[in-house]
Amino acid sequence: MELLKTCGTRIVNKRNEEILLQGFGLGGWFLPEGYMWKLYTKCDRPRRMEKLIEELCGPAYAESFWERYLDSYITCTDIAFIAQKGFNSVRLPLNARTLFNEETQSFYPGMIARIDKLIEWCREFGIYVILDMHGAPGGQTGTNIDDSENDMPELFTVQKHREDLILLWSLLARRYKDEDCIAGYDLLNEPLPNWFGRYNGLVLPLYKDLAKAIRQVDTRHMLILEGVHWATDFEIFDELESGEFDGNYMLQFHKYWSTPDIESIQKYVDCANKLNVPLFMGEGGENNLDWYAGFFNMLTGHEISYSFWSYKKMKCDNSPVTFEMPGGWDRLIEYMDNRAKLLLPEACDIFDGFIKEINRSVINNDVINAIRRQIPVSIPAEYFDEGYSVSQREKGAEIRMTEGITILFENGKTGVPDYRRYGGEVQSDTELVAVKLFGGEWVRYDFEVPEEGKYQIQVHCRAREDNTLAYIVTDRGISADIKIGVQMSGINAGGELFLEKGRHSIKICSKGIIYLSKIRIA
């Protein structure tokens, strides 16, 4: 593998070829969160999960459980699958509490060996690794996601934690300085939600001290800086000037549950351009397939690297990999709610079953297809890649507001669409939108064909008047007329079309007023 570095706003290899990092955050492995186990706030972070299992099953069993869990949750098979699906990177969340022994000021041998093993797997399959400090010493967010002990961002209030983080990154950089498989060091995940904003002024000085310590032992790898408030606020970088911080770094933002358009991330693009550094979308996901088909394709179109969150979790259809809830899990939840006793043998059986289910994980291919916009896939009409308009945009859905194509709510309301679909639920009827095309207007949709063959394009649409004509044109010059009625329906366009493997596009052109809901290609 070739070492990556920054070159202006691009990530490049040693031949100066641009590389877009596209992959997954391995959430839940070294730092599981409660929602990933369907426990939510009842048991929301590793230290509380550890306490629960030890309380129910005893320390010997708990130790055995966690070894089996770490052995099973992410394996070489997962890395091979990620590579086989065409992705090229993983972001590995680290928990300082389980990686770094504060007393001996050194790594815990078992945990650092697991990181070494992951890097070995990734090197074998050509996958880059981003080391992500998800849980810093003392905690950088004061919430469950960093395994905080006291729900305070003690990294910024206790000097010892700050010193330990600097040492920990120095040790990691020294260990991996010659490892080309490492893409970069994500110095701090989502520091300081806004209710701890009084500490925001401490973040950039910490980044500078971390960079100084790392550069003393590793001058090769990219540094990655996140904004504050869940990596959505870049104001801490306002004082930086181009070329000031380091010659090899990039900025990272996160995005959830909001409009998946370029306007919503323009402030991050502008900041990265001002500083002349690459931009990385380090976390986005936990939504439905329609949102994925829009957002990740938009990032690719604007040459922004990304890492989908999260790769695997229990009983879901909106992560690439999932596993079933084990038998008796409801009894565990009742126990946590103080509604039931749970004896040691039953508790051990439940957690044994949990490990068995992880080992029987299954693939949600629809998630992969949506992220890559790969056939078979449904594309909501508002996620067009390019559009041409001749009429004035009408007031309606406030998305893609800098573009001329009219986007309306199906029910006639106005405002910003609500894209909060935490568990992957379909968009509610009250939030459905349609693209309105006038005669002479068109929209284009890009998609990926995984292997050559015959495919069918279905356009879900309606017209103001019966028998309104439109036509489709593919990037290979194939065209077909379609006749549209006043009722919303799916219309097969052109029968079966032969498409070669690779990237394709379809343009829908209107000869009258039509309303597009979605495009289905299968």
C-alpha positions as CSV (number, residue, x, y, z in Angstrom):
1,M,0.0,0.0,0.0
2,E,1.1,3.6,-0.6
3,L,1.3,6.2,2.1
4,L,-1.3,8.9,1.8
5,K,-0.7,12.6,2.3
6,T,-2.5,15.9,1.6
7,C,-1.8,18.1,-1.4
8,G,-3.8,21.2,-1.1
9,T,-7.5,20.1,-0.8
10,R,-6.7,16.6,-2.1
11,I,-5.6,13.4,-0.5
12,V,-2.9,11.8,-2.8
13,N,-0.6,8.8,-2.9
14,K,3.1,8.9,-3.7
15,R,2.3,9.2,-7.4
16,N,0.2,12.2,-6.8
17,E,-3.0,10.3,-7.7
18,E,-6.0,11.6,-5.9
19,I,-7.6,9.1,-3.4
20,L,-11.1,9.4,-2.0
21,L,-11.4,7.6,1.3
22,Q,-14.7,5.7,1.3
23,G,-15.4,3.3,4.1
24,F,-16.9,2.5,7.5
25,G,-16.5,3.4,11.1
26,L,-16.1,0.2,13.1
27,G,-18.3,1.4,15.9
28,G,-19.3,-1.0,18.7
29,W,-16.0,-3.0,18.6
30,F,-13.6,-1.3,21.1
31,L,-16.2,1.2,22.3
32,P,-19.8,-0.2,22.2
33,E,-22.6,2.2,22.7
34,G,-25.9,1.3,24.3
35,Y,-28.1,1.8,21.2
36,M,-25.9,-0.7,19.2
37,W,-27.1,-3.4,21.7
38,K,-30.7,-2.1,21.9
39,L,-30.0,-1.0,25.5
40,Y,-30.1,2.8,24.7
41,T,-29.8,4.9,27.8
42,K,-30.3,1.9,30.2
43,C,-26.7,0.9,29.8
44,D,-25.2,3.3,27.4
45,R,-21.4,3.0,27.5
46,P,-18.6,0.4,27.9
47,R,-17.9,0.9,31.6
48,R,-21.6,0.4,32.4
49,M,-21.9,-2.6,30.2
50,E,-18.9,-4.1,31.9
51,K,-20.4,-3.4,35.3
52,L,-23.7,-5.0,34.2
53,I,-22.1,-8.2,33.0
54,E,-19.8,-8.6,36.0
55,E,-22.8,-7.9,38.3
56,L,-24.9,-10.6,36.7
57,C,-22.3,-13.2,35.7
58,G,-19.2,-12.6,37.9
59,P,-15.7,-11.3,37.1
60,A,-14.4,-14.6,35.5
61,Y,-17.3,-14.9,33.1
62,A,-17.1,-11.1,32.3
63,E,-13.5,-11.4,31.4
64,S,-14.2,-14.4,29.1
65,F,-17.2,-12.6,27.6
66,W,-15.2,-9.5,26.5
67,E,-12.4,-11.6,25.0
68,R,-15.0,-13.5,22.9
69,Y,-16.8,-10.3,22.0
70,L,-13.6,-8.6,20.8
71,D,-12.6,-11.8,18.9
72,S,-16.0,-11.9,17.2
73,Y,-17.3,-8.4,16.5
74,I,-14.9,-7.5,13.8
75,T,-12.8,-10.2,12.1
76,C,-10.7,-10.6,9.0
77,T,-13.9,-11.7,7.2
78,D,-15.4,-8.2,7.7
79,I,-12.3,-6.5,6.2
80,A,-12.4,-8.8,3.2
81,F,-16.1,-8.0,2.8
82,I,-15.5,-4.2,2.9
83,A,-12.8,-4.5,0.3
84,Q,-14.9,-6.8,-1.9
85,K,-17.7,-4.3,-1.9
86,G,-15.3,-1.6,-3.3
87,F,-14.6,0.4,-0.2
88,N,-11.0,1.4,0.8
89,S,-10.9,2.4,4.4
90,V,-12.1,1.9,8.0
91,R,-12.1,4.3,10.9
92,L,-11.2,2.6,14.1
93,P,-12.7,4.1,17.3
94,L,-10.3,3.7,20.2
95,N,-11.1,3.8,23.9
96,A,-8.1,5.1,25.9
97,R,-9.3,3.5,29.1
98,T,-8.9,0.0,27.6
99,L,-5.9,0.8,25.5
100,F,-3.6,2.8,27.7
101,N,-2.5,1.9,31.3
102,E,-2.3,5.2,33.1
103,E,-0.2,3.7,35.9
104,T,2.5,2.2,33.7
105,Q,2.1,4.8,31.0
106,S,2.1,2.1,28.3
107,F,-0.3,0.1,26.2
108,Y,-2.3,-2.8,27.5
109,P,-0.7,-5.7,25.5
110,G,-3.9,-7.4,24.5
111,M,-5.6,-4.3,23.1
112,I,-2.6,-3.0,21.1
113,A,-2.2,-6.5,19.7
114,R,-5.8,-6.3,18.4
115,I,-5.0,-3.0,16.6
116,D,-1.9,-4.6,15.1
117,K,-4.0,-7.5,13.9
118,L,-6.6,-5.2,12.3
119,I,-3.8,-3.4,10.5
120,E,-2.5,-6.7,9.3
121,W,-5.9,-7.7,7.9
122,C,-6.3,-4.2,6.3
123,R,-2.9,-4.4,4.7
124,E,-3.8,-7.8,3.2
125,F,-6.9,-6.4,1.5
126,G,-5.7,-2.9,0.6
127,I,-7.8,-1.1,3.2
128,Y,-6.6,2.1,4.9
129,V,-7.0,2.6,8.6
130,I,-7.8,5.8,10.4
131,L,-7.1,5.7,14.1
132,D,-9.9,7.6,15.8
133,M,-9.5,8.7,19.5
134,H,-13.2,8.1,20.3
135,G,-12.7,8.0,24.0
136,A,-9.9,10.1,25.3
137,P,-8.5,10.0,28.8
138,G,-11.1,11.5,31.1
139,G,-13.5,12.0,28.1
140,Q,-13.7,14.8,25.6
141,T,-17.5,15.1,25.4
142,G,-18.8,14.2,28.8
143,T,-21.3,11.8,27.3
144,N,-21.7,8.1,26.7
145,I,-19.8,8.1,23.4
146,D,-16.4,8.6,25.0
147,D,-17.1,6.3,28.0
148,S,-17.0,9.2,30.4
149,E,-17.0,8.2,34.1
150,N,-18.7,11.4,35.5
151,D,-20.5,12.9,32.4
152,M,-18.0,15.6,32.3
153,P,-15.3,16.4,29.6
154,E,-12.5,15.9,32.1
155,L,-9.9,15.8,29.4
156,F,-10.3,19.6,29.5
157,T,-10.5,20.0,33.3
158,V,-7.9,17.6,34.6
159,Q,-4.3,18.3,33.5
160,K,-3.3,14.6,34.0
161,H,-5.8,13.4,31.4
162,R,-4.4,16.0,28.9
163,E,-0.9,14.8,29.5
164,D,-1.9,11.2,29.1
165,L,-3.6,11.9,25.8
166,I,-0.5,13.6,24.4
167,L,1.6,10.6,25.5
168,L,-0.9,8.1,24.1
169,W,-0.8,9.7,20.7
170,S,3.0,9.9,20.8
171,L,3.1,6.2,21.6
172,L,0.7,5.4,18.8
173,A,2.6,7.5,16.3
174,R,5.9,6.0,17.3
175,R,4.5,2.5,16.8
176,Y,2.9,3.1,13.4
177,K,5.2,5.8,11.9
178,D,6.4,3.4,9.2
179,E,3.0,1.8,8.5
180,D,1.7,2.9,5.1
181,C,-1.6,1.2,5.8
182,I,-2.4,4.0,8.3
183,A,-4.2,6.8,6.5
184,G,-4.1,9.2,9.4
185,Y,-4.6,10.1,13.1
186,D,-8.1,11.4,14.0
187,L,-6.9,13.3,17.1
188,L,-10.2,13.7,19.0
189,N,-13.7,12.5,18.2
190,E,-16.5,15.1,18.5
191,P,-15.1,17.2,21.3
192,L,-17.3,19.3,23.5
193,P,-21.1,19.4,22.8
194,N,-22.4,23.0,23.0
195,W,-23.4,22.7,26.6
196,F,-19.7,22.4,27.4
197,G,-18.8,25.2,25.0
198,R,-17.1,27.2,27.7
199,Y,-14.1,24.9,27.0
200,N,-14.0,25.4,23.2
201,G,-11.0,27.7,23.4
202,L,-9.0,24.8,24.8
203,V,-9.4,22.5,21.7
204,L,-7.1,24.1,19.2
205,P,-4.3,24.6,21.6
206,L,-4.6,20.9,22.5
207,Y,-4.6,20.0,18.8
208,K,-1.4,22.0,18.4
209,D,0.3,20.2,21.4
210,L,-0.8,16.8,20.0
211,A,0.6,17.7,16.6
212,K,3.9,18.8,18.1
213,A,4.3,15.5,20.1
214,I,3.3,13.4,17.1
215,R,5.6,15.2,14.7
216,Q,8.6,14.5,17.0
217,V,8.3,10.8,16.1
218,D,6.2,10.7,12.9
219,T,6.4,13.3,10.1
220,R,4.6,11.1,7.5
221,H,1.0,10.5,8.5
222,M,-2.0,12.9,8.0
223,L,-3.4,14.5,11.1
224,I,-7.2,14.9,11.2
225,L,-8.9,17.7,13.2
226,E,-12.6,17.7,14.1
227,G,-14.8,20.6,14.9
228,V,-16.6,20.9,18.2
229,H,-20.3,20.1,19.0
230,W,-20.4,16.6,17.4
231,A,-17.9,17.8,14.8
232,T,-20.4,20.2,13.3
233,D,-18.9,23.6,14.4
234,F,-15.8,24.8,12.7
235,E,-15.5,28.2,14.4
236,I,-12.5,26.9,16.4
237,F,-10.6,27.0,13.1
238,D,-11.4,30.7,12.4
239,E,-8.1,31.8,13.7
240,L,-6.1,29.5,11.5
241,E,-4.5,30.6,8.3
242,S,-3.5,28.5,5.3
243,G,-0.2,26.6,6.0
244,E,-0.2,27.6,9.7
245,F,-1.1,24.4,11.6
246,D,0.8,21.6,9.8
247,G,1.8,20.7,6.3
248,N,-0.2,17.5,6.3
249,Y,-3.6,17.6,7.9
250,M,-7.3,17.7,7.0
251,L,-10.6,18.7,8.6
252,Q,-13.4,16.4,9.6
253,F,-17.1,17.0,10.0
254,H,-20.0,14.7,11.0
255,K,-23.5,14.8,9.6
256,Y,-26.7,13.2,10.8
257,W,-30.5,13.6,10.3
258,S,-30.5,16.8,8.2
259,T,-30.9,17.8,4.5
260,P,-28.4,15.8,2.4
261,D,-27.4,18.7,0.1
262,I,-24.3,20.6,-0.6
263,E,-25.7,23.8,0.9
264,S,-25.9,22.1,4.3
265,I,-22.1,21.4,4.3
266,Q,-21.0,24.5,2.4
267,K,-19.5,26.1,5.6
268,Y,-17.2,23.1,6.0
269,V,-16.2,23.2,2.3
270,D,-15.5,26.9,2.6
271,C,-13.3,26.4,5.7
272,A,-11.3,23.6,4.1
273,N,-10.8,25.7,1.0
274,K,-9.7,28.7,3.0
275,L,-7.1,26.6,4.8
276,N,-6.3,24.7,1.5
277,V,-6.7,21.3,3.2
278,P,-8.9,18.2,2.3
279,L,-12.3,17.8,3.9
280,F,-13.4,14.4,5.4
281,M,-17.0,13.4,6.4
282,G,-15.9,11.2,9.3
283,E,-19.4,10.1,10.5
284,G,-22.8,10.0,8.8
285,G,-25.5,7.4,8.7
286,E,-28.1,6.1,11.2
287,N,-30.8,7.0,8.8
288,N,-32.8,5.3,6.0
289,L,-31.8,4.0,2.6
290,D,-33.2,7.0,0.7
291,W,-31.1,9.4,2.7
292,Y,-28.0,7.3,2.1
293,A,-28.7,7.2,-1.7
294,G,-28.8,11.0,-1.6
295,F,-26.0,12.0,0.8
296,F,-23.2,9.7,0.0
297,N,-23.6,10.1,-3.7
298,M,-23.5,13.9,-3.1
299,L,-20.2,13.5,-1.3
300,T,-18.7,11.5,-4.1
301,G,-19.9,14.0,-6.6
302,H,-18.1,16.8,-4.7
303,E,-15.0,14.6,-4.2
304,I,-15.4,14.5,-0.4
305,S,-14.1,11.5,1.4
306,Y,-16.4,9.7,3.9
307,S,-16.7,7.1,6.6
308,F,-20.2,5.6,7.1
309,W,-21.3,5.2,10.8
310,S,-21.8,2.5,11.9
311,Y,-20.7,-0.7,10.1
312,K,-22.5,-3.2,12.4
313,K,-25.1,-3.3,15.1
314,M,-27.9,-5.4,16.5
315,K,-31.2,-6.1,14.7
316,C,-31.3,-3.3,12.2
317,D,-31.8,-2.8,8.5
318,N,-29.8,0.5,8.2
319,S,-26.2,-0.7,8.8
320,P,-24.3,-2.9,6.3
321,V,-24.1,-5.8,8.8
322,T,-26.4,-6.8,11.6
323,F,-27.1,-9.7,14.0
324,E,-30.2,-10.9,15.7
325,M,-31.2,-10.0,19.3
326,P,-30.4,-13.1,21.4
327,G,-33.1,-15.0,23.2
328,G,-33.8,-13.6,26.7
329,W,-32.7,-10.1,25.8
330,D,-36.1,-8.8,27.0
331,R,-35.4,-10.4,30.4
332,L,-32.1,-8.4,30.6
333,I,-33.9,-5.2,29.9
334,E,-36.6,-6.0,32.5
335,Y,-33.7,-6.6,35.0
336,M,-32.2,-3.2,34.2
337,D,-35.7,-1.7,34.7
338,N,-35.8,-3.3,38.2
339,R,-38.8,-5.3,37.1
340,A,-37.3,-8.8,37.3
341,K,-34.7,-11.0,38.9
342,L,-32.1,-12.5,36.7
343,L,-30.1,-15.4,38.0
344,L,-26.5,-16.1,37.1
345,P,-27.1,-19.2,34.8
346,E,-29.8,-17.4,32.8
347,A,-27.7,-14.3,32.5
348,C,-24.7,-16.3,31.2
349,D,-27.0,-18.1,28.7
350,I,-28.2,-14.7,27.4
351,F,-24.7,-13.3,26.9
352,D,-23.5,-16.6,25.4
353,G,-26.4,-16.3,23.0
354,F,-25.3,-12.7,22.2
355,I,-21.9,-13.9,21.1
356,K,-23.5,-16.7,19.0
357,E,-25.6,-14.1,17.2
358,I,-22.6,-11.9,16.5
359,N,-21.0,-14.9,14.9
360,R,-24.1,-15.4,12.7
361,S,-24.1,-11.8,11.5
362,V,-25.8,-11.2,8.1
363,I,-25.3,-8.6,5.4
364,N,-27.8,-5.8,4.5
365,N,-27.1,-5.6,0.8
366,D,-29.6,-2.8,0.4
367,V,-27.5,-0.6,2.6
368,I,-24.4,-1.1,0.5
369,N,-26.4,-0.5,-2.6
370,A,-27.8,2.8,-1.3
371,I,-24.5,4.1,-0.1
372,R,-22.8,3.3,-3.4
373,R,-26.1,4.1,-5.4
374,Q,-25.6,0.7,-6.9
375,I,-28.2,-1.4,-8.7
376,P,-30.7,-2.5,-7.4
377,V,-31.5,0.9,-5.9
378,S,-34.2,3.5,-5.4
379,I,-33.3,7.1,-5.8
380,P,-35.7,9.8,-4.4
381,A,-36.3,12.3,-7.1
382,E,-34.9,15.3,-5.1
383,Y,-31.4,13.6,-5.2
384,F,-30.7,14.4,-8.8
385,D,-27.0,14.9,-9.8
386,E,-27.7,17.7,-12.2
387,G,-30.7,19.6,-13.4
388,Y,-31.7,22.1,-16.0
389,S,-34.6,24.6,-15.4
390,V,-36.2,27.2,-17.5
391,S,-38.9,28.4,-15.1
392,Q,-38.7,30.3,-11.8
393,R,-38.5,28.0,-8.8
394,E,-41.7,27.7,-6.8
395,K,-41.9,27.9,-3.1
396,G,-42.1,24.4,-1.5
397,A,-39.5,22.1,0.1
398,E,-36.5,24.0,1.3
399,I,-33.7,21.8,0.0
400,R,-31.1,22.5,-2.6
401,M,-32.2,26.1,-2.5
402,T,-29.3,27.4,-4.6
403,E,-30.6,25.4,-7.6
404,G,-33.4,26.3,-10.0
405,I,-35.4,23.0,-10.1
406,T,-38.6,23.2,-8.2
407,I,-39.0,20.7,-5.3
408,L,-42.4,20.5,-3.6
409,F,-44.0,18.6,-0.7
410,E,-46.5,16.1,-1.9
411,N,-49.1,17.5,0.6
412,G,-48.5,21.1,-0.5
413,K,-46.8,22.4,2.7
414,T,-43.7,24.4,2.7
415,G,-40.5,24.3,4.8
416,V,-37.5,22.1,5.5
417,P,-38.1,18.4,5.1
418,D,-37.6,16.3,8.3
419,Y,-34.9,13.7,7.6
420,R,-34.7,12.4,11.1
421,R,-35.1,8.6,10.6
422,Y,-32.9,7.3,13.4
423,G,-33.8,3.6,13.0
424,G,-34.0,3.6,9.2
425,E,-37.8,4.1,9.1
426,V,-39.2,5.1,5.7
427,Q,-39.9,8.8,5.1
428,S,-43.4,9.6,6.5
429,D,-46.1,10.6,4.1
430,T,-46.1,14.2,5.5
431,E,-42.5,14.6,4.5
432,L,-42.5,13.2,1.0
433,V,-41.4,15.5,-1.8
434,A,-41.5,15.5,-5.5
435,V,-39.5,17.2,-8.3
436,K,-41.7,19.4,-10.5
437,L,-40.5,19.6,-14.1
438,F,-41.8,22.1,-16.6
439,G,-41.6,21.5,-20.4
440,G,-38.0,21.6,-21.5
441,E,-36.6,20.9,-18.1
442,W,-34.6,17.8,-17.1
443,V,-32.8,16.1,-14.2
444,R,-30.0,13.6,-14.3
445,Y,-29.3,10.7,-11.9
446,D,-26.0,8.8,-11.6
447,F,-25.8,5.2,-10.5
448,E,-23.4,2.2,-10.4
449,V,-23.9,-1.0,-12.4
450,P,-22.2,-3.9,-10.5
451,E,-22.1,-6.2,-13.5
452,E,-23.2,-6.0,-17.1
453,G,-26.7,-7.3,-17.9
454,K,-30.2,-6.3,-18.6
455,Y,-31.8,-3.8,-16.2
456,Q,-35.1,-2.0,-15.9
457,I,-35.7,1.6,-15.1
458,Q,-38.9,2.5,-13.4
459,V,-39.9,6.2,-13.0
460,H,-42.4,7.0,-10.3
461,C,-44.3,10.1,-11.5
462,R,-47.5,11.8,-12.3
463,A,-48.6,14.7,-14.6
464,R,-50.8,17.7,-14.4
465,E,-52.6,16.4,-17.5
466,D,-53.2,12.9,-18.8
467,N,-50.9,11.5,-21.5
468,T,-48.2,14.1,-20.8
469,L,-45.0,13.0,-22.6
470,A,-41.5,12.7,-21.3
471,Y,-38.5,10.8,-22.3
472,I,-35.4,9.3,-20.8
473,V,-31.9,9.3,-22.2
474,T,-29.0,7.2,-20.8
475,D,-25.3,8.2,-20.9
476,R,-24.9,5.5,-23.6
477,G,-27.4,7.2,-25.9
478,I,-30.3,4.8,-25.3
479,S,-33.6,6.8,-25.2
480,A,-37.3,5.9,-24.6
481,D,-40.5,7.9,-24.5
482,I,-42.9,7.6,-21.6
483,K,-46.5,8.6,-21.3
484,I,-47.5,9.9,-17.9
485,G,-51.0,10.0,-16.3
486,V,-52.4,12.2,-13.5
487,Q,-52.1,9.4,-10.8
488,M,-48.7,8.7,-9.2
489,S,-47.5,5.4,-10.5
490,G,-44.3,3.5,-11.6
491,I,-43.7,3.5,-15.3
492,N,-41.2,1.1,-16.9
493,A,-39.1,3.2,-19.2
494,G,-37.8,1.5,-22.4
495,G,-38.2,-2.1,-21.3
496,E,-35.1,-4.0,-20.4
497,L,-31.9,-2.0,-21.1
498,F,-28.5,-3.6,-21.5
499,L,-26.0,-1.8,-19.3
500,E,-22.3,-2.4,-19.0
501,K,-20.5,-2.6,-15.6
502,G,-19.5,0.8,-14.3
503,R,-20.9,4.3,-13.7
504,H,-24.0,5.3,-15.7
505,S,-26.5,8.1,-15.7
506,I,-30.1,8.6,-16.8
507,K,-31.6,11.9,-17.8
508,I,-35.4,12.5,-17.5
509,C,-36.7,15.2,-19.8
510,S,-40.2,16.6,-19.7
511,K,-42.4,17.9,-22.5
512,G,-45.0,19.1,-20.1
513,I,-45.6,19.5,-16.4
514,I,-44.7,16.4,-14.4
515,Y,-43.9,15.4,-10.8
516,L,-41.2,12.9,-10.1
517,S,-41.2,11.0,-6.9
518,K,-38.4,8.4,-7.3
519,I,-36.4,6.4,-9.8
520,R,-36.0,2.6,-9.3
521,I,-33.3,0.7,-11.2
522,A,-33.2,-3.0,-10.9
